[in-house]
Amino acid sequence: MLPQSLAGVRVVEWCEGIPGPYCGRLLTELGADVVKVEAPGTGDAARRRPPFKTPRGRSSRSGGLSAMFLYCNAGKRGVTLRPETTEGRRIMEALLAAADVLIEDRPPGLMHELGLGYKALRARDPRLVIASITPFGQDGPYARYKAYALNLFHAGGEGYIQPGGPGYGAHPERPPLMAGGDFSEAACGSTAAAGVIAALFRRGRTGRGDHIDLSCQEALMTLGRAELAAYPNAGFIEERRNRWINLGGLMPTADGYVEMVLTEPRMWEGLVRAMGNPAWAGDPAYATPDERSRRKFEINPRIEAWTRSLPGREVREALQANQCPAFEVRTVEELAGARQYQERGFWVDEKDGALGRARTPSTPFGGPKPHLGPAPRLGQHNAQVYRELELRAGDLRRLEAEGVI
């Protein structure tokens, strides 16, 4: 069962925001025991990121607990620690001595300055897998650059060709756009998780750990790896207009939008059948794909007149029944209530003592879904985790008073 694939693997996560914590979330879903390290008093900055979930289950822009933090950190054990201090570093070393994986997102060079760099940690434990997640990697002329998701998305090259598709047709001179939501940061976290799993698999064969130097910029560049390869080998430059589907594409419906693909003759034939074989579609001038593409300004308004007359669901079903790929543009609200994902168990209800029920998206794999439990409150598992390191209650009280934990 996939939810138990990493059972017995201990991960220490010293990260904030989304990429590192999302990587940790994915490992938690596979059964790893992830211990999240946060600064005493303040914790992960994502704790203060809206929207917030209140004890009554409502959404709020202030107060309550961050919905993003709750999702990215579900099922983890949380401790507070300052590894920058002498005693804090010793405790971190003790945590890592019992761990298989470290995920960290400190600026390049900082881990080395703290005595927690890859070479130092590898000397203590050659089996440790370390994933370092930074904007531009550990070396190179950009290594010390700062960046947020917006900077990185455009640095990765994808923003240059956004908006594509119908967005280009409507606004060809529009400045570059970033993909909405947290898509780019989650993509970096997914890439990091894949690297960790591969390193653990390799360790199982060789007995040796590894250092995964993840550049978020490069992780985002790999989303367009095929396009990147086309330029040095064929001189082809991907542009917005290359991604514009001339015929069909995004069409308004009676209650939203539907995206249809008409790139092959059979798809055009399916559309014509779905529309009831209108007389205009039999015009000899529309007989070939090239002719239809040249006459898109005649054809698209006729297709739009049909789609506007029907709800998106009916357009989708009519096209799918005739071998024409199509689907509605769905909102998050529509996705949350759709029967498809209810039946597959994609949405999982988790219980949180302070907030009640929390419904969250789970893994995309069929079969049993993991129930992770709530995200930790700040320092919630200090006593539990540190006692595993044989620290006594008196030591914990002193370390807390000194601001070490």
C-alpha positions as a LaTeX table, in Angstrom:
\begin{tabular}{lrrr}
\hline
Residue & $x$ (\AA) & $y$ (\AA) & $z$ (\AA) \\
\hline
Met1 & 0.00 & 0.00 & 0.00 \\
Leu2 & 1.41 & 3.38 & $-1.03$ \\
Pro3 & 0.50 & 5.14 & 2.26 \\
Gln4 & 3.00 & 2.84 & 4.04 \\
Ser5 & 5.82 & 2.97 & 1.45 \\
Leu6 & 8.07 & 5.07 & 3.70 \\
Ala7 & 6.98 & 3.60 & 7.04 \\
Gly8 & 9.95 & 3.65 & 9.42 \\
Val9 & 11.67 & 6.56 & 7.63 \\
Arg10 & 12.39 & 9.55 & 9.91 \\
Val11 & 12.54 & 13.00 & 8.28 \\
Val12 & 13.66 & 16.26 & 9.87 \\
Glu13 & 12.20 & 19.27 & 8.06 \\
Trp14 & 13.71 & 22.72 & 8.68 \\
Cys15 & 11.76 & 24.74 & 6.13 \\
Glu16 & 9.18 & 27.50 & 5.79 \\
Gly17 & 6.54 & 28.45 & 3.25 \\
Ile18 & 5.46 & 25.89 & 0.67 \\
Pro19 & 8.23 & 24.08 & $-1.31$ \\
Gly20 & 9.97 & 22.37 & 1.64 \\
Pro21 & 6.84 & 21.79 & 3.73 \\
Tyr22 & 4.96 & 20.45 & 0.70 \\
Cys23 & 7.85 & 18.05 & 0.09 \\
Gly24 & 7.49 & 16.98 & 3.73 \\
Arg25 & 3.74 & 16.61 & 3.30 \\
Leu26 & 4.19 & 14.22 & 0.37 \\
Leu27 & 6.64 & 12.10 & 2.37 \\
Thr28 & 4.17 & 12.07 & 5.28 \\
Glu29 & 1.47 & 10.78 & 2.94 \\
Leu30 & 3.77 & 7.86 & 2.14 \\
Gly31 & 4.16 & 6.96 & 5.80 \\
Ala32 & 7.31 & 8.85 & 6.85 \\
Asp33 & 7.60 & 10.29 & 10.37 \\
Val34 & 8.29 & 13.96 & 9.66 \\
Val35 & 9.52 & 16.20 & 12.50 \\
Lys36 & 9.06 & 19.87 & 11.63 \\
Val37 & 11.57 & 22.28 & 13.20 \\
Glu38 & 10.39 & 25.87 & 13.75 \\
Ala39 & 11.76 & 28.96 & 15.46 \\
Pro40 & 10.51 & 29.41 & 19.04 \\
Gly41 & 7.85 & 32.08 & 19.39 \\
Thr42 & 7.31 & 32.80 & 15.69 \\
Gly43 & 7.37 & 29.49 & 13.85 \\
Asp44 & 6.94 & 29.04 & 10.12 \\
Ala45 & 5.93 & 32.32 & 8.44 \\
Ala46 & 3.19 & 30.35 & 6.65 \\
Arg47 & 1.31 & 30.21 & 9.96 \\
Arg48 & 0.46 & 33.87 & 9.38 \\
Arg49 & $-0.62$ & 33.48 & 5.75 \\
Pro50 & $-4.34$ & 34.01 & 5.01 \\
Pro51 & $-6.95$ & 32.72 & 4.55 \\
Phe52 & $-7.45$ & 31.34 & 8.04 \\
Lys53 & $-9.75$ & 28.64 & 9.37 \\
Thr54 & $-11.58$ & 29.57 & 12.57 \\
Pro55 & $-12.76$ & 27.19 & 15.32 \\
Arg56 & $-16.26$ & 27.31 & 13.82 \\
Gly57 & $-14.95$ & 26.21 & 10.46 \\
Arg58 & $-15.36$ & 29.57 & 8.78 \\
Ser59 & $-12.88$ & 31.33 & 6.55 \\
Ser60 & $-11.29$ & 34.54 & 7.79 \\
Arg61 & $-8.64$ & 36.96 & 6.56 \\
Ser62 & $-7.34$ & 37.43 & 10.10 \\
Gly63 & $-7.36$ & 35.23 & 13.17 \\
Gly64 & $-7.57$ & 31.45 & 13.29 \\
Leu65 & $-5.07$ & 29.07 & 11.67 \\
Ser66 & $-3.67$ & 29.36 & 8.16 \\
Ala67 & $-5.42$ & 26.95 & 5.80 \\
Met68 & $-2.25$ & 26.61 & 3.72 \\
Phe69 & $-0.13$ & 25.83 & 6.77 \\
Leu70 & $-2.66$ & 23.27 & 7.98 \\
Tyr71 & $-2.54$ & 21.48 & 4.63 \\
Cys72 & 1.21 & 21.50 & 4.01 \\
Asn73 & 2.02 & 20.34 & 7.54 \\
Ala74 & $-0.72$ & 17.82 & 8.28 \\
Gly75 & 0.43 & 14.73 & 10.14 \\
Lys76 & 3.84 & 16.06 & 11.11 \\
Arg77 & 5.26 & 16.32 & 14.60 \\
Gly78 & 6.28 & 19.86 & 15.47 \\
Val79 & 9.15 & 21.07 & 17.65 \\
Thr80 & 10.68 & 24.48 & 18.28 \\
Leu81 & 14.45 & 24.89 & 18.14 \\
Arg82 & 17.17 & 27.44 & 17.37 \\
Pro83 & 19.96 & 25.47 & 15.68 \\
Glu84 & 21.86 & 28.78 & 15.43 \\
Thr85 & 22.75 & 28.47 & 19.13 \\
Thr86 & 25.41 & 26.12 & 20.48 \\
Glu87 & 22.97 & 23.94 & 22.38 \\
Gly88 & 20.43 & 24.19 & 19.60 \\
Arg89 & 22.98 & 22.87 & 17.12 \\
Arg90 & 23.75 & 19.92 & 19.40 \\
Ile91 & 20.07 & 19.09 & 19.64 \\
Met92 & 19.71 & 19.33 & 15.87 \\
Glu93 & 22.66 & 16.97 & 15.50 \\
Ala94 & 20.92 & 14.55 & 17.87 \\
Leu95 & 17.70 & 14.81 & 15.85 \\
Leu96 & 19.63 & 14.07 & 12.66 \\
Ala97 & 21.47 & 11.16 & 14.25 \\
Ala98 & 18.08 & 9.44 & 14.53 \\
Ala99 & 16.92 & 10.56 & 11.07 \\
Asp100 & 17.13 & 9.24 & 7.53 \\
Val101 & 16.39 & 12.52 & 5.73 \\
Leu102 & 16.94 & 16.23 & 6.29 \\
Ile103 & 14.96 & 18.77 & 4.25 \\
Glu104 & 16.28 & 22.33 & 4.65 \\
Asp105 & 15.81 & 25.64 & 2.87 \\
Arg106 & 18.46 & 27.84 & 4.50 \\
Pro107 & 20.42 & 30.28 & 2.30 \\
Pro108 & 23.47 & 28.69 & 0.64 \\
Gly109 & 26.42 & 28.56 & 3.01 \\
Leu110 & 24.45 & 28.96 & 6.23 \\
Met111 & 24.31 & 25.25 & 7.02 \\
His112 & 28.09 & 25.07 & 6.61 \\
Glu113 & 28.55 & 28.06 & 8.94 \\
Leu114 & 26.44 & 26.31 & 11.58 \\
Gly115 & 28.49 & 23.13 & 11.31 \\
Leu116 & 25.51 & 21.39 & 9.70 \\
Gly117 & 26.69 & 21.36 & 6.10 \\
Tyr118 & 26.58 & 18.28 & 3.93 \\
Lys119 & 30.23 & 17.31 & 4.45 \\
Ala120 & 30.00 & 17.62 & 8.23 \\
Leu121 & 26.74 & 15.70 & 8.44 \\
Arg122 & 27.93 & 13.03 & 6.04 \\
Ala123 & 31.06 & 12.50 & 8.16 \\
Arg124 & 28.77 & 11.72 & 11.11 \\
Asp125 & 26.26 & 9.64 & 9.15 \\
Pro126 & 27.11 & 8.53 & 5.59 \\
Arg127 & 23.54 & 7.20 & 5.17 \\
Leu128 & 21.82 & 10.57 & 5.68 \\
Val129 & 19.89 & 11.97 & 2.70 \\
Ile130 & 19.88 & 15.79 & 2.61 \\
Ala131 & 17.60 & 17.87 & 0.38 \\
Ser132 & 18.62 & 21.54 & 0.18 \\
Ile133 & 15.90 & 23.67 & $-1.42$ \\
Thr134 & 16.97 & 27.16 & $-2.52$ \\
Pro135 & 15.87 & 29.61 & $-5.22$ \\
Phe136 & 18.88 & 29.12 & $-7.51$ \\
Gly137 & 20.93 & 26.27 & $-6.04$ \\
Gln138 & 24.01 & 26.04 & $-3.85$ \\
Asp139 & 26.49 & 27.42 & $-6.39$ \\
Gly140 & 26.69 & 29.53 & $-9.52$ \\
Pro141 & 26.48 & 33.32 & $-9.89$ \\
Tyr142 & 22.84 & 33.41 & $-8.69$ \\
Ala143 & 23.36 & 31.31 & $-5.55$ \\
Arg144 & 23.00 & 34.27 & $-3.16$ \\
Tyr145 & 20.04 & 35.83 & $-4.95$ \\
Lys146 & 16.76 & 36.16 & $-3.07$ \\
Ala147 & 13.49 & 35.23 & $-4.76$ \\
Tyr148 & 9.83 & 34.56 & $-4.14$ \\
Ala149 & 7.43 & 32.44 & $-6.17$ \\
Leu150 & 6.66 & 35.29 & $-8.58$ \\
Asn151 & 10.35 & 35.87 & $-9.34$ \\
Leu152 & 11.07 & 32.18 & $-9.75$ \\
Phe153 & 8.15 & 31.46 & $-12.06$ \\
His154 & 9.38 & 34.08 & $-14.50$ \\
Ala155 & 13.03 & 33.12 & $-14.00$ \\
Gly156 & 12.02 & 29.58 & $-14.99$ \\
Gly157 & 10.93 & 30.75 & $-18.45$ \\
Glu158 & 7.25 & 29.77 & $-18.33$ \\
Gly159 & 5.97 & 33.29 & $-17.70$ \\
Tyr160 & 7.40 & 34.44 & $-21.04$ \\
Ile161 & 4.82 & 32.36 & $-22.89$ \\
Gln162 & 1.87 & 33.24 & $-20.64$ \\
Pro163 & $-0.87$ & 34.06 & $-21.39$ \\
Gly164 & $-1.04$ & 31.44 & $-24.11$ \\
Gly165 & $-4.00$ & 29.91 & $-25.87$ \\
Pro166 & $-7.08$ & 32.12 & $-26.07$ \\
Gly167 & $-5.43$ & 34.57 & $-23.69$ \\
Tyr168 & $-2.92$ & 35.34 & $-26.43$ \\
Gly169 & $-5.67$ & 35.70 & $-29.00$ \\
Ala170 & $-7.50$ & 38.25 & $-26.85$ \\
His171 & $-4.45$ & 40.09 & $-25.48$ \\
Pro172 & $-1.36$ & 39.48 & $-27.66$ \\
Glu173 & 0.48 & 42.46 & $-26.14$ \\
Arg174 & $-0.24$ & 41.62 & $-22.50$ \\
Pro175 & 2.82 & 41.46 & $-20.19$ \\
Pro176 & 3.98 & 38.00 & $-18.98$ \\
Leu177 & 1.78 & 36.31 & $-16.38$ \\
Met178 & 2.44 & 33.91 & $-13.52$ \\
Ala179 & 0.39 & 30.73 & $-13.15$ \\
Gly180 & $-2.29$ & 31.25 & $-10.52$ \\
Gly181 & $-2.27$ & 29.96 & $-6.96$ \\
Asp182 & 0.70 & 28.10 & $-5.49$ \\
Phe183 & 1.32 & 25.96 & $-8.55$ \\
Ser184 & 5.01 & 26.82 & $-8.96$ \\
Glu185 & 5.92 & 26.35 & $-5.28$ \\
Ala186 & 4.11 & 23.02 & $-5.11$ \\
Ala187 & 5.94 & 21.91 & $-8.27$ \\
Cys188 & 9.26 & 22.61 & $-6.53$ \\
Gly189 & 8.14 & 20.61 & $-3.49$ \\
Ser190 & 7.06 & 17.68 & $-5.68$ \\
Thr191 & 10.43 & 17.70 & $-7.44$ \\
Ala192 & 12.23 & 17.67 & $-4.09$ \\
Ala193 & 10.12 & 14.75 & $-2.86$ \\
Ala194 & 10.93 & 12.77 & $-5.99$ \\
Gly195 & 14.62 & 13.40 & $-5.39$ \\
Val196 & 14.39 & 12.25 & $-1.77$ \\
Ile197 & 12.57 & 9.06 & $-2.70$ \\
Ala198 & 15.12 & 8.31 & $-5.43$ \\
Ala199 & 17.99 & 8.91 & $-2.96$ \\
Leu200 & 16.39 & 6.57 & $-0.42$ \\
Phe201 & 15.99 & 3.92 & $-3.11$ \\
Arg202 & 19.65 & 4.32 & $-4.07$ \\
Arg203 & 20.68 & 4.14 & $-0.41$ \\
Gly204 & 18.87 & 0.83 & $-0.16$ \\
Arg205 & 21.20 & $-0.53$ & $-2.86$ \\
Thr206 & 24.47 & 1.16 & $-1.92$ \\
Gly207 & 24.14 & 2.00 & 1.77 \\
Arg208 & 25.15 & 5.62 & 1.02 \\
Gly209 & 23.15 & 8.80 & 1.46 \\
Asp210 & 23.17 & 11.75 & $-0.89$ \\
His211 & 22.86 & 15.53 & $-1.17$ \\
Ile212 & 20.01 & 16.82 & $-3.34$ \\
Asp213 & 20.89 & 20.38 & $-4.38$ \\
Leu214 & 17.51 & 21.58 & $-5.66$ \\
Ser215 & 17.33 & 24.86 & $-7.54$ \\
Cys216 & 13.69 & 25.99 & $-7.64$ \\
Gln217 & 14.43 & 27.87 & $-10.85$ \\
Glu218 & 15.69 & 24.68 & $-12.48$ \\
Ala219 & 12.75 & 22.69 & $-11.11$ \\
Leu220 & 10.42 & 25.15 & $-12.85$ \\
Met221 & 12.53 & 25.09 & $-16.01$ \\
Thr222 & 11.97 & 21.34 & $-16.23$ \\
Leu223 & 8.23 & 21.94 & $-16.57$ \\
Gly224 & 9.07 & 23.15 & $-20.08$ \\
Arg225 & 11.98 & 20.79 & $-20.67$ \\
Ala226 & 10.74 & 19.76 & $-24.13$ \\
Glu227 & 10.49 & 23.39 & $-25.21$ \\
Leu228 & 13.95 & 24.15 & $-23.78$ \\
Ala229 & 15.44 & 21.27 & $-25.74$ \\
Ala230 & 13.85 & 22.47 & $-28.97$ \\
Tyr231 & 15.88 & 25.69 & $-29.10$ \\
Pro232 & 19.52 & 24.46 & $-28.92$ \\
Asn233 & 18.77 & 21.48 & $-31.16$ \\
Ala234 & 16.30 & 22.86 & $-33.70$ \\
Gly235 & 16.45 & 26.63 & $-33.27$ \\
Phe236 & 12.75 & 26.67 & $-32.36$ \\
Ile237 & 11.66 & 29.29 & $-29.82$ \\
Glu238 & 8.43 & 28.60 & $-27.96$ \\
Glu239 & 6.22 & 31.68 & $-28.03$ \\
Arg240 & 2.70 & 32.52 & $-26.96$ \\
Arg241 & 1.39 & 32.36 & $-30.49$ \\
Asn242 & 2.74 & 28.80 & $-30.83$ \\
Arg243 & 0.43 & 27.73 & $-28.03$ \\
Trp244 & $-2.62$ & 29.42 & $-29.43$ \\
Ile245 & $-5.21$ & 26.92 & $-30.60$ \\
Asn246 & $-6.68$ & 28.63 & $-33.65$ \\
Leu247 & $-9.81$ & 26.53 & $-33.90$ \\
Gly248 & $-12.01$ & 25.76 & $-30.91$ \\
Gly249 & $-10.11$ & 26.10 & $-27.65$ \\
Leu250 & $-11.82$ & 28.01 & $-24.84$ \\
Met251 & $-15.50$ & 28.62 & $-25.48$ \\
Pro252 & $-18.17$ & 30.27 & $-23.29$ \\
Thr253 & $-21.18$ & 28.18 & $-22.23$ \\
Ala254 & $-24.48$ & 29.08 & $-20.60$ \\
Asp255 & $-22.89$ & 28.78 & $-17.14$ \\
Gly256 & $-19.12$ & 29.14 & $-17.62$ \\
Tyr257 & $-16.50$ & 27.94 & $-20.09$ \\
Val258 & $-15.44$ & 24.73 & $-21.79$ \\
Glu259 & $-12.09$ & 23.91 & $-23.37$ \\
Met260 & $-12.21$ & 21.76 & $-26.50$ \\
Val261 & $-9.39$ & 20.35 & $-28.62$ \\
Leu262 & $-9.84$ & 20.15 & $-32.41$ \\
Thr263 & $-6.30$ & 19.32 & $-33.52$ \\
Glu264 & $-7.22$ & 16.17 & $-35.48$ \\
Pro265 & $-9.82$ & 15.53 & $-38.21$ \\
Arg266 & $-11.69$ & 13.00 & $-36.06$ \\
Met267 & $-12.10$ & 15.65 & $-33.34$ \\
Trp268 & $-13.61$ & 18.09 & $-35.83$ \\
Glu269 & $-15.92$ & 15.35 & $-37.07$ \\
Gly270 & $-16.96$ & 14.60 & $-33.50$ \\
Leu271 & $-17.74$ & 18.27 & $-32.87$ \\
Val272 & $-19.89$ & 18.42 & $-36.00$ \\
Arg273 & $-21.86$ & 15.33 & $-34.89$ \\
Ala274 & $-22.29$ & 16.76 & $-31.38$ \\
Met275 & $-23.71$ & 19.98 & $-32.84$ \\
Gly276 & $-26.25$ & 17.97 & $-34.85$ \\
Asn277 & $-24.47$ & 18.17 & $-38.24$ \\
Pro278 & $-25.33$ & 21.82 & $-39.01$ \\
Ala279 & $-25.46$ & 22.68 & $-42.71$ \\
Trp280 & $-22.67$ & 25.25 & $-42.48$ \\
Ala281 & $-20.20$ & 22.59 & $-41.31$ \\
Gly282 & $-20.60$ & 20.79 & $-44.65$ \\
Asp283 & $-19.27$ & 23.76 & $-46.62$ \\
Pro284 & $-16.51$ & 22.44 & $-48.96$ \\
Ala285 & $-14.40$ & 25.41 & $-47.86$ \\
Tyr286 & $-14.06$ & 23.71 & $-44.45$ \\
Ala287 & $-13.04$ & 20.32 & $-45.80$ \\
Thr288 & $-9.37$ & 20.30 & $-44.70$ \\
Pro289 & $-7.63$ & 21.20 & $-41.42$ \\
Asp290 & $-5.61$ & 23.92 & $-43.14$ \\
Glu291 & $-8.72$ & 25.51 & $-44.60$ \\
Arg292 & $-10.53$ & 25.36 & $-41.28$ \\
Ser293 & $-7.58$ & 26.99 & $-39.55$ \\
Arg294 & $-7.49$ & 29.79 & $-42.12$ \\
Arg295 & $-11.22$ & 30.36 & $-41.67$ \\
Lys296 & $-11.21$ & 30.23 & $-37.87$ \\
Phe297 & $-12.78$ & 33.69 & $-37.64$ \\
Glu298 & $-15.80$ & 32.32 & $-39.51$ \\
Ile299 & $-16.01$ & 28.99 & $-37.67$ \\
Asn300 & $-15.31$ & 29.92 & $-34.05$ \\
Pro301 & $-18.32$ & 32.25 & $-33.71$ \\
Arg302 & $-20.58$ & 29.45 & $-34.97$ \\
Ile303 & $-19.15$ & 26.99 & $-32.48$ \\
Glu304 & $-19.55$ & 29.62 & $-29.75$ \\
Ala305 & $-23.22$ & 30.14 & $-30.64$ \\
Trp306 & $-23.77$ & 26.42 & $-29.95$ \\
Thr307 & $-21.78$ & 26.28 & $-26.70$ \\
Arg308 & $-23.46$ & 29.41 & $-25.33$ \\
Ser309 & $-26.85$ & 27.74 & $-25.71$ \\
Leu310 & $-26.00$ & 24.87 & $-23.33$ \\
Pro311 & $-24.65$ & 24.34 & $-19.80$ \\
Gly312 & $-20.99$ & 23.31 & $-19.73$ \\
Arg313 & $-21.83$ & 19.80 & $-18.52$ \\
Glu314 & $-24.02$ & 19.14 & $-21.57$ \\
Val315 & $-21.38$ & 20.49 & $-23.96$ \\
Arg316 & $-18.75$ & 18.27 & $-22.36$ \\
Glu317 & $-20.92$ & 15.14 & $-22.46$ \\
Ala318 & $-21.95$ & 15.73 & $-26.08$ \\
Leu319 & $-18.35$ & 16.21 & $-27.21$ \\
Gln320 & $-16.95$ & 13.33 & $-25.16$ \\
Ala321 & $-19.63$ & 11.02 & $-26.57$ \\
Asn322 & $-18.33$ & 11.87 & $-30.04$ \\
Gln323 & $-14.61$ & 11.36 & $-29.38$ \\
Cys324 & $-13.86$ & 15.06 & $-29.05$ \\
Pro325 & $-11.74$ & 15.93 & $-25.97$ \\
Ala326 & $-13.46$ & 18.60 & $-23.90$ \\
Phe327 & $-14.02$ & 19.60 & $-20.30$ \\
Glu328 & $-15.46$ & 22.51 & $-18.37$ \\
Val329 & $-13.22$ & 25.10 & $-16.75$ \\
Arg330 & $-14.01$ & 24.25 & $-13.14$ \\
Thr331 & $-13.75$ & 26.38 & $-10.04$ \\
Val332 & $-12.40$ & 25.04 & $-6.74$ \\
Glu333 & $-15.97$ & 25.03 & $-5.42$ \\
Glu334 & $-17.09$ & 22.81 & $-8.30$ \\
Leu335 & $-14.14$ & 20.45 & $-7.85$ \\
Ala336 & $-14.86$ & 20.07 & $-4.15$ \\
Gly337 & $-18.40$ & 18.89 & $-4.82$ \\
Ala338 & $-17.92$ & 16.82 & $-7.97$ \\
Arg339 & $-19.12$ & 13.20 & $-7.83$ \\
Gln340 & $-16.00$ & 11.92 & $-9.64$ \\
Tyr341 & $-13.68$ & 12.89 & $-6.79$ \\
Gln342 & $-16.13$ & 11.92 & $-4.07$ \\
Glu343 & $-16.34$ & 8.39 & $-5.44$ \\
Arg344 & $-12.55$ & 8.11 & $-5.79$ \\
Gly345 & $-12.05$ & 9.35 & $-2.23$ \\
Phe346 & $-9.85$ & 12.23 & $-3.34$ \\
Trp347 & $-11.17$ & 14.44 & $-0.56$ \\
Val348 & $-10.30$ & 13.27 & 2.94 \\
Asp349 & $-11.92$ & 14.50 & 6.16 \\
Glu350 & $-9.42$ & 15.00 & 8.96 \\
Lys351 & $-10.30$ & 15.70 & 12.59 \\
Asp352 & $-8.72$ & 18.63 & 14.41 \\
Gly353 & $-9.50$ & 19.05 & 18.10 \\
Ala354 & $-9.43$ & 22.85 & 17.90 \\
Leu355 & $-11.02$ & 23.37 & 14.49 \\
Gly356 & $-13.33$ & 20.40 & 14.04 \\
Arg357 & $-13.44$ & 18.73 & 10.63 \\
Ala358 & $-11.01$ & 19.72 & 7.90 \\
Arg359 & $-11.58$ & 18.49 & 4.33 \\
Thr360 & $-8.37$ & 18.30 & 2.33 \\
Pro361 & $-7.25$ & 16.94 & $-1.07$ \\
Ser362 & $-5.39$ & 13.65 & $-0.79$ \\
Thr363 & $-3.16$ & 11.65 & $-3.12$ \\
Pro364 & $-4.06$ & 11.22 & $-6.82$ \\
Phe365 & $-3.48$ & 7.46 & $-6.61$ \\
Gly366 & $-6.48$ & 5.17 & $-6.43$ \\
Gly367 & $-7.01$ & 2.92 & $-3.44$ \\
Pro368 & $-6.77$ & 3.64 & 0.30 \\
Lys369 & $-6.00$ & 7.24 & 1.23 \\
Pro370 & $-3.81$ & 8.21 & 4.19 \\
His371 & $-5.37$ & 9.98 & 7.16 \\
Leu372 & $-2.61$ & 12.23 & 8.44 \\
Gly373 & $-4.24$ & 14.05 & 11.32 \\
Pro374 & $-3.86$ & 17.76 & 12.06 \\
Ala375 & $-0.85$ & 20.01 & 11.54 \\
Pro376 & 1.11 & 20.59 & 14.76 \\
Arg377 & 0.62 & 23.63 & 16.94 \\
Leu378 & 3.85 & 25.53 & 17.50 \\
Gly379 & 6.12 & 23.34 & 19.63 \\
Gln380 & 3.33 & 20.82 & 20.23 \\
His381 & 5.63 & 17.78 & 20.27 \\
Asn382 & 8.63 & 19.24 & 22.08 \\
Ala383 & 8.26 & 16.99 & 25.12 \\
Gln384 & 7.60 & 13.87 & 23.05 \\
Val385 & 10.41 & 14.31 & 20.52 \\
Tyr386 & 13.05 & 15.65 & 22.89 \\
Arg387 & 12.43 & 12.91 & 25.42 \\
Glu388 & 13.19 & 10.48 & 22.61 \\
Leu389 & 16.62 & 12.16 & 22.62 \\
Glu390 & 16.79 & 11.51 & 26.39 \\
Leu391 & 16.47 & 15.17 & 27.37 \\
Arg392 & 14.96 & 15.49 & 30.84 \\
Ala393 & 12.03 & 17.68 & 31.85 \\
Gly394 & 14.36 & 20.01 & 33.75 \\
Asp395 & 16.57 & 20.40 & 30.66 \\
Leu396 & 13.51 & 21.24 & 28.55 \\
Arg397 & 12.37 & 23.92 & 30.99 \\
Arg398 & 15.84 & 25.49 & 31.02 \\
Leu399 & 16.21 & 25.38 & 27.24 \\
Glu400 & 12.79 & 26.95 & 26.82 \\
Ala401 & 13.63 & 29.75 & 29.27 \\
Glu402 & 16.86 & 30.41 & 27.36 \\
Gly403 & 15.00 & 30.58 & 24.03 \\
Val404 & 16.79 & 27.54 & 22.59 \\
Ile405 & 13.56 & 25.60 & 22.15 \\
\hline
\end{tabular}
